[in-house]
Amino acid sequence: MRAPHRDPRGARALLAGLLSAALALVGMVLTGAGTATAANVDVIQNGDFSSANHIAPWTCGPTVAPVNNSATGWDLQGTPAGSDYANCSQQVAVLPNSTYTLSAVAQGTYVFLGATGTGGADPSTWSSNTGWNTLTSTFTTGASTTSVQVWFHGWYGQSAYLVDKVSMVGPGTGSPSPSGSGSGSVTPKPSDSASPSPSTSTSSSPSPSPSSSNSTPPPPGPKHRLTGYWQNFYNGATPQRISDVPAAYDIIAVAFADATGTQGGISFTLDPALSSKLNGYTDAQFKADIAAKRAAGKKVIISVGGQNGTVSVASSTAATNFANSAYSLIQAYGFDGIDIDLENGVNSTYMAQALHTLAAKVGAGFVLTMAPQTIDMQSTGTEYFKLALATKDILTIVNMQYYNSGAMLGCDGGVYSQGTENFLTGLACIQLQGGLDPSQVGLGVPASTSAAGGGYTSPATVNAALDCLAAGTNCGSYKPAKTWPGIGGAMTWSTNWDALAGGGIANTIGSHLHAMP
């Protein structure tokens, strides 16, 4: 519990008045052409949470609530729980080609503040200081930007946080701010020390740009992610809506996109047979389910390929077609990115070109995953490994398929059989030593013996392999010479087979991943 402090409201009012007067003078300055510049104002509404219901027009998750502190007035308190990061956001009108300063005061470990859809470099700042901190960043809007989305949230597994005095000062759009929106002043709250220690730490924006199907940017995922493929077809596994996928899955890969008659082009159609099994599942419901998952902090991506996938990107023209068609699907359905699961060969040069073009179109928050077969990642000279390294700057994770392969060579030259811990650790070691970041290496396993022709590995064995790679504990007969605490996570084919088998992947591996430091 925070110790009581002197009521700072009188000082706040005086400072606000002085700053408002100063801003008014700024607004009267004439340009060289003799016209008045737009006045700098606070364009955030209800940034101090003192409006009637204390939250509107902010859109917040269920674990965010207003609290009234005797010393500081109304704050918003977020309490992250599970995969809910206690996110709040607000759409704000802005002027194009204009500079804005975004600020807030926050108390708590790992509190994030940022904006998306700016038309330029989306700002994001964070602080891990447990006291009160001033979070500030400045950005410039794009030539056609008329609104941005301001957001803040906590972090996975952290304690409750408080936020107050959210402000975004810059040229106004001509409409006065409603009562309670602030005047452009940001007064840091008192801390337990004589002066608060503002955080200067920044990170890349953890929230993707909003799409037409989801206006609330989701919070970032946990450190170790569980990826699951969702089947857009029925083959005996449990038919699911996207909303049926358990919360333990951090990344949901929709399988699969379809090849078109255009070289490199892809499309997507919700399978009618699956819809029938679900007693009706429409495009609108599918899109709404994706939006709900994203709002809950999950990533939903479109997977390209599979065993029967025939998409080929082997020229610049095909690369352009692939990027354009994939971006159209991302816009239409609200996907966060794309998964490359091409099992009939890839061209690392042109696919890397296509993926970089797509990443630039999507912007902040783009998710790129891959699911190569074991043979594709045996050395850095294979096309798939070259593709992973060529896209390392935009790559989220490679979830190699540790199944359907029989025995394979490990990084130590040993031969290991699929379905064993040594198989997982020995083959993961090749990628970890071959240039991928540990966070980009995941263990792909089948959800049951029915999900693959061979290589089923029990969840307990997968967890032991994760511990071995991350901390050097619970290893089999093969123990890597070093550890990788940032190991990326695990993947399964598929969420449907996992559901039929009782949810061992979600319940056992998912829980283990999210509890790992």
N, C-alpha and C positions, 0 to 999 in steps of 0.2 A: 504493500500500500504506500502511495506517495505521501511524503510529509506535507503538511499544510504550508501555504505560502501567502504572502501579502496579496490582496486583490489588486491585479494590474489593470483593471478596466479603465480607470481614470487616465492613466498614462497612455493607454491604447487610444482613447478617444482624442486626446491632445495630439498624439503623433499622427493619427488618421487625418485630423483636420489640417495640420501643417502640410502633410503630403498631398492632400487633395488640392490645397491652394497652389502648391508648387506645380502639380500636374496641369492645373488650369492655365498657369502661365506658359507652360511648355506648349499647350494647345494653341496659344495665340501667336507663336513664333511664325513669321512669314518666310516662305521659301524665296529663292532668288527670283522666281517668276511672279512673285507678289500674291501667291495664294496661301491660305492657312493650312498647316499640317493637321492631321487628325490627332485629337488629344489622346494621351495614354490613359487608359482606365483599366479597372479590374473587370475582365469579361466573364469571370466565374460567377455563377449564381449560388447563393447560400454556401459560400466558402467557409463560414464560421459556424454553420449548422444551427443557426438560431431561428430559422423559419418555423412555421407552425408545427410541422411534423418532424423537423430537424434533419430530414434526409432529402426530400424532394428538392430539386429535380435530379439528384444523384440516383443512380441505379445500383443497388448493392445486393450482395449475396445474403443468404439467410443467417450467416454468423456475424453480421454487422448490426450494431444497435447504437442509438444515441445514449450518452451518459452525461449527467450534469455534475460537474466538479465545482465545489464551493470556491476554489481558488482561480479556476480558469474558465468557467462557464461551460457551454455545451461542446462536447467532442464527439467524434464517432469512434467507437471501440470495435475493432475486428478481432475475432477469436478463431484463428485457423484451426480446422479440424479435418483430419484425414487428408483428402486431396483438395479440400476447400480452403483457398488462401485468403478468404474474407476480402473479396474484391469490390471496389466501388468505381463507377465511371460516370462521366457527364459529357454530353456532346455540346461543344461551345462554338458559337459563331465567331469567325475571324475575318480579317482582310487578307487578300493575296499579297505576296512579296512584302510581308511585314514581320517585324521582330517582336517576339513575346518572351517574357520572363515568367517561368512557372515556379511557384514556391509553395511550401507547406511546412508546418512544424509537426514533428512526429516523435512519439516516444515508443521505444520497443526495439527488439532485435530484428534486423532485416525487414525494414519497411521500405517499400518501393514506391516511387512517384514518377510518372511519365506521361507522354502524350503520343498518340498514333494518328496516322492519316494527315501528317503535316505537309506532305508534298516534298519533303526534304529529309534531312537526317532526324528521325524521331528521337526526342530526348528521353533519357531515363537516368534517374539517380537512386541511390539506396544508402542506407546506413545500418550498421550493426551496433551502434552505440546504444546502450540500454537507457540512457538519459534522454532528455529532450534535444532534438536536433532540428536544424533548419536545412531542408532539402531544396536546392535551387538548381535550375538549368535554364538555358536560353536557346531559342531556336528561331528559325526564319521560315515562314510559310512559302509554299510553292506558288507559281504564277497563277494557278487556277484554284487554289485552295480557299474554300469559304467556311469550312468548319473542321475542327479537330476533336479528338476524343481524349479527354484528360482522365487518368485513372490512378488509383493507388491500391495497394494490398500488402498483406504480410507474406509469410514464407512457410513452406512445408515444415511441420513439426515444431514450430516456434510458438512462444507464448503470445498472449493477447497484446495488441498494440493500440495506441491512441493517435488520432490525426485531428488537426485543427488548422484554421486560417489558411485554407487552400486558396491560392491567388494566381491569376495569370494576367500580368500587366502588359498592355500594348495598345495599339490603335483600336478604338471602339468601332462598332459597325453602325452607329447611329441610334441604337436603341438603349435607353437608360437601363442600368442594372436594377433589378427588383430589390425591394427591401431585404436586407440581410445578406446581400451578395458581397459586401465589403467595398472598400473605396480604393483598393490598390495597395494598401499598407499591409505588411506582414510583420507582426510583432512576435519575436521568438518567445516561447513560454519559458518560465524560470526552470532551471534544473537544480539538482541537489548541490551543484557547485556554484561558485559566484557567477559564472557565466557559462551558458550552454556551449557545448563543443560541436559545432556544425560538422556534419560528415562531408568530406570532399570526395568520397568514393563514388565512382560511377560504373555502370555496367551497360552492356548492350541492351537494347530494349527487350524486356522479357515478354512482351505481349505483341502479337501480330496485328497488322493493320486490320481494321474491321472490314468485313465483306458485306455484300448486300443482304446476306441471310443471317448475319449476326453482328449487331452493333455494339455488343459488349465485349471488349478485349479480354481474353482469358488470362489468368495468371500463369507463370511458368510451371513446368513440370518438376517432379522431384529429381534428386541427384542421380538415382538409379531407376531406370524406367522399365516397365513391363509393356511389351508390344504384343498385340493380338490381331490376327487376321480375321475379318468378318466375312463370311461367305455370302455372296450375292447369288446364290443358287442353293438347291437342296440336293443332298447326296446321302441322306441317312443321319447326318448330324442334326442336333437340335436347331430348328429354324429360329432365327432371332431377328428382332428389330434392333436398330442401333441402340435404342433405349434399354434393351435387355442386356447389353454387354456390361458386366460387373464394373464397379468403380475402380477396382484394382488395376484395370488396364489404362495405362497412361497414354499410349498411342494405339489408335484403332485404324488398321489398314483395310480399306474396303476393296475386296477382291472379286472381280478385276475390271479394269478398263478394257474396252474392245478396240481392236485395230479397225481403221477405216480404209476406204479405197485410196486415200491419199497417203503417199509415202511418209511415214513418221507420224501420221495423224492418229489420234485416239478419241474415243467417245465413251459414253456410259449410259446404260439403260437398266433401270431397276428390273430384276428378273420377274416376269409374270408368274412363273411357277412358285417362286418363293413367296410372292405376294399372296397367292392362293393359299399356301400353307399357313400363312399368318392371318387368314380370314380378311385379307385386304390390307395392303400396305402401299400407300400412294407416294408419289414424288414429294408432295407437300409435307406428308408426315415424316418421310425420310430426311428432308431438309431441316425440319423442325427438330428432329432428334439429334442431328449433327450440331445444330446451333446450341441445343441444351448441353450436349457433351462439352462443347467448347467453352460455354459459360461456366461449366464446372471445372475448368482447368485442363480438360483433356485435349489431345490433338487427334484429329480425324483426317486421314490422308487417302488418296486414291492410289491403288497398287496397279502397276503395269506389268503384265507378263503371266506368270504361272506356268505350269507344265505345258499348256497348250497355247501360250501367248506367242503371237507372231509379229509383234511390233518391231520394225527394223529402222534404226537411225544410223545410216551409213553415208550421209552426205550433208553438206551445209543446208541444202533445201529441206531435207528430212528433219534436220535439227530445228530449223525454223518452224516447220509444220508441227513438230512435237511440242515445242515450247508454247506456241500459240494455242493449240488445241487443249493442252493440259491447263493452261491459264484460263481458258473458257470454262472448263469443268470446275476449276477452283472457284471462279466467280459464281457460277451457276448454283453450286451445291454448298459452298462455304467450307470447302476443304482447306486444311492448313498447309498442304504440300503434297508430296508424291513419294511413292515407294517403287524402287526398281527391282523387279523380281523376274527378269528375263532369263529363261533357262535354255535358250537356243542361241546364245552368243550375244555379245555386245561389242560395239566399236567405241573404245574409250575416248578417242579424239572427238568424234561428233556427238556422242551422248553427253560428254562433259560440256561441250559447247551449248547443247540444248538445255542442260540443267542450269548452267550459269545464266543463260538468257531468262529462263523461267524464274530463277531466284530473284533476279533484278526486277522482274515484273511484279512479283508478289511482295517483295520488300521484307521489312522486319517481321520476324516470326516464322519465316519459311522453314518447313520441315522436310528433310530429305533422308530417307532410309533406303537400305538395300538388303536383299536377302539372297546372296549368291550361294551356289552349291559348294560343298567342301572342296571339290577339285578346282573350283575357280579361285580359291584363295590360298593355294599351296605355296605360291611364291609371288614376289612383287612383279614378276614379268608377265603374269597373266593379264588379259584385258580387263577383267573385273577388278583385280587389285589395282591396276593402273587407273581405272575409272575412280575408284575410291580415293586414291591419292590425289588425282587431278581435281577432285571436287572437295577436298578436305576442308577448304575454307567455308563451305556451305553445308557440309555433311553432318547430319545429326547422329546417326548410328548405323553400323553394318551388323545385321543379325544373320550371320551365316547359318545355313541349314546343316546342323550337326546330325544328319540322318539321311537315309536312303543312299548310303555311300560305302558300307562295309568298313574295313580297316583302312586307316590313313596314316601318313607320316606326321609326327609332331615336330615341334621346333628343335627338339633335341636329337632328332633322327630316329627316335623310337617309333615302332609301329603300334598303334592303339586301335582297339575295336570300338565301334560305335555303341552307344548306350552305356558307356563307362565314364567315370569322372576323369580319368587320364585322357580320354578322347576329347573332352571339353577343354581341359586346361592346356593340353599339349598343342591343340590346333589353334586355340585362342592366342597362345603365345606367339604364333607365326605373325598374326596381325599386329599384336602389341609391339613386337620387335621390328616389324616391317614399315613402321612410320605412321600408323594411325594413333590418334590420341586415345588413351584408355576409355574416355567417355564415349568414343565412337565404336567400341567393340561390345557386341552383345551375343548371348548364347541362344541360338534358335533351336527349339526342340518341339517334337510332336506332342500334342496334348494327350494322346492315348495310343494304344497299339493299333487302333483303327484309323488313325490320322495319317499314318505313313507306312510305307512298305517295310521299313526297318529302322532301328535306331531309337526306339522309345527309351526315354531316360526318366527315372522317377523324379518327382519334384525334390525329394530329399537329396538325391545325388546332384541335381542342378544347384541347390543351395550350397552344398559342400564345395562344389567347383567355384562358385562365386566367392565363398569365404577364402578358398585357397588363392585365387587370383588377387583378391583385394587385400588380404591380411596374412597369407601364408599359413592359415589354419585349416584343419579338416581336409588336408590334401590326401590324395591317393598315393600310389608308389612313385608317381612323378610329382615333383615339387619344383616349380619355377625358381630360378636363382634370385628373382626380385618380385616385388608385389606391386600391384596397381590399384591403390585405394579408390581411384575414380572410375573403376570398371563400369561400362555403360548400363548393363542390365541383361534382360532376357526377352525372348520372343517365343510365341507358340503358334503353330498351325493346329487348330484355329480356336477362336472363342466358342464356336459352335460345338466342336468336338470336346472342348473342355467342359462345356455345360452338360453334354451327354455323359461324360465320365465323372461328374460330381464336383467339378470346379477345383480340382487339385492345383492347377496352374495359378488361377486367380488367388485362391485362399492360401496356398503354401508358398509358392515362389513370389507372388505379389507382395504378401505380407513381409516376407524376408527381405526383399529388395528395399521396401520402404522403411524398414527398420535399420538398414545398414547405414553406418556413419558416412 
